[in-house]
Amino acid sequence: MNIEHLKLFVRLATTHNISMAGQELGLSPAVSSAHINKLEEGLGVRLVHRTTRKVSLTEEGQAFLPHAEEVLASVEAARASVGAGSALPVGTLRVTAPASFGRMHLIPALKGFLARYPDLTVDFRFSDTIVDMVEGGFDIAIRDAELQDSTLIARKLAPDNRIICASPEYLEAHGEPKTPHELNDHQCVNLAGLTTWVFDSKDGPISVKTKGSFRTDNGDAMRDACTDGLGIAINSTWSVYKQLERGELVQILKDFPLVSDTAIWAVYPSSRLLAPKVRAFIDYFNDYYGSPPYWDTGVS
């Protein structure tokens, strides 16, 4: 079974276009089509449905895809092991990540990462939607959450510390709440579906159903509305550390930390070996963020 044919098939499963998949691998449309034909002939099954506009995987193709991905990961790991680990990672690394975190904390580190691994090509896809990694053909997903999916292997890159913030303008106009219960007398800016805030206290958890005149499904919009004085909000320190440094936001209710177990995770499917390019990415960004991460420096 030809490894180059497998690479093309895996990319085809993502692009749904033979010409586009071939172009990513430096192949002409004619050669790409021939490669897929040879792969199908070797297996004795049809892997893709072809139309004039796009291609899609057959049922057999869908069943074959995870095996093809695992073969490629195994080959890459085997090649890297030759020469006492001296080989640098090569190929394309496909990463999906939340849009805000990706723009703020992945892109600024990318120049250094690519300088260290010049034979890698990085394909970032930023989306706040949780994607199916296998179906999307991703090597790594960055998740900002409490992990519950046991089918994924995860490595923690950094804590996701969440704090209560308000602008000095808002606090001057409305006063500063000293206990969680006093939030009932304030405007709160919420993410959709997250209106109940749970705090830790010496007497146990305190749950507060918050309310306000503005709600959004976007973390950047929530932070910006809070900075603009629309109300009090929960924010991740990685999102607001610059506003805190400039004094545009102030942390409040420091004696009542939020009950949360979220973190920034790098996850990958458990069906795959840890390919060298995946290991390189995880190790680099874990070191880059630091412990504690740079965005928590100076935050209480």
Order of alpha helices (4+ residues) and beta strands (2+ residues): alpha-alpha-alpha-beta-beta-alpha-beta-alpha-beta-alpha-beta-beta-beta-alpha-beta-beta-beta-beta-alpha-beta-alpha-beta-beta-alpha
